[in-house]
Amino acid sequence: MKKIGVGIVGAGTVGSGLIQILLEKRQDIAKRSGVDLELLFVCDKNNSIKQTYPQLGFTSDYLELISNKNIDLIVELVGGTGIAYNIVKDSIKAGKTVVTANKALLSEKGDELFSLAKENSVEIGYEAAVAGTIPIIRSLKTGLVANEFKAVYGILNGTTNFILSKMEKENWDYEKALQVAQDLGFAEKDPTFDVEGIDAAHKVSLLTGLAFGKRIDIKDIYIEGITKISQSEIQTAKQLGYRIKLLGISKMISGNIEARVQPTMVPLKHSLASVMNEMNAIYIESDFAGSLMFTGKGAGSLPTASAVASDLVYYGSRRGNHDCFEDNIFDKGNIIPHGQETSRYYIRFNTVDKPGVIAEISNHLGKNNVSIASVRQDESESEPIEVIILTHRCKEQDVHRSIEVIDNLSIILKKSVMLRLEDLH
Ligand code: HSE
C-alpha cells in the first residue's frame, strides 16, 4: 500500500473538516483507494489544534512542513492571494505537490503557479476550488474526457443562491436575505466577493480552462452581481415561468469564448431552476455524453474537505508517475467582447399610461434589431405602468442601445431593468 505523508496549512473551517476526515476515515480511504493518507503535521496561527489533536505535529511556520521529508503533499487552506501564494510557491519549489481550495489564487496567479509546478515536476490539485464538494474537476478532466464541451452553466456561489431563493420563497428583500445568510454563516461580514459575482467569476475562469482548454483572465469575464435584483423582477420572472439565478456561463462559440457571471432568467422547468438555497450546481452540454447536471454543497467544512481528500488520494496515487502529468497550462482564449454576445433578454420599462407607449418602445427596439417575442402589461390604477418585454435572440449591445434611447423618452418614468434569459432545455 502506498503511504502518503500529508501536511495541512490552515486549520480553519475546511482545514478542521479535513483533519476530522483524515483521522476518522484513514483506514476506509486506504481500503477503497489503495492510498494510505497519513496526516503528519498541521500549521496554523492558532494553536488550539495542538490541544485538540496532540497526536499530530503542530507548527505555526509553514516552512517546517515544506522541509519535512516525510510530507509528500501540502494542503493549502489559508485562502486569499497573500500568504497562500507564498505557501503554494514555496511548496512547489521544494518539490511538493499542492492541494488547494483556493479559487482566487488559481484564477489570478494560476498561469505562474502551474508553470512553476511543471518546471518542478509536481502538480496542483484544486477539486475543492470549484463548487465545493461536487467532483467537477475530475469529471471534466477524466470522467468526460471523450467529449467536446459546448457550454458550462453553473450556480457557483451558495451565498447568492441562498439570497435569491429566500427573496422568492419568503418574500424577503435583499437586505434581509443577506442578513440571514450572514447570521447562518454563509455570507462573509463583507459580502462583496459573493454578491458582486467575483467568487463565481474565479470559478468560471477555472471551468473554462478545464472545459475548453483555454485560459481567460478574470478581467475578460463580464461580471454582474445580484445587488440590483428586486422583488419585482423575482416575482415577474416567476409569473412568466422563469427563476432568476446568478449563473456563471462559459460557452465555446465558433472558436471564441463567451464567459460571464450574470443574474439570468432560467426556465422553471429546467433542472438548474430547482437548485435552491445554498446549493451549487453545474450543468454541462457535451457532444457524446449529452447534457449532465451535478449538484451539491458548494461550501462548508466537511463537504469541501471531502473534495480535498479526493485530491489527496488522486495525487497521492500518482506521486512519482510523470508519464501522465497534468499541467493545466492553457493558451489564452479568444473572448467575445461584452455586448457582442447573443441571447434572449427580459426588459421592464416603467412608463406613463398614455396612447402610443408600446408603439414608441417597439419602434426603437425594431430600429436596433431587437425583435420582440412577447409583451405583457397588467392593468394598473397608478403610474408607472410596467411594460414587460421578452426579446428573441439578439445582440446584447443592441438591447443596451435601445434602452439607452428609450430611457430618455418622456414616456419613461423610471430607469428600465434588463436581464439575460437563457432558453435552456
Ligand atoms: N463563499 C462561497 C459561496 C463559497 O457562498 O458559495 C466559497 O467559494
Boltz pocket constraint, residues with backbone or C-beta under 6 A from the ligand:
constraints:
  - pocket:
      binder: B
      contacts: [[A, 129], [A, 156], [A, 157], [A, 158], [A, 159], [A, 160], [A, 186], [A, 194], [A, 199], [A, 278], [A, 298], [A, 299]]
      max_distance: 6.0
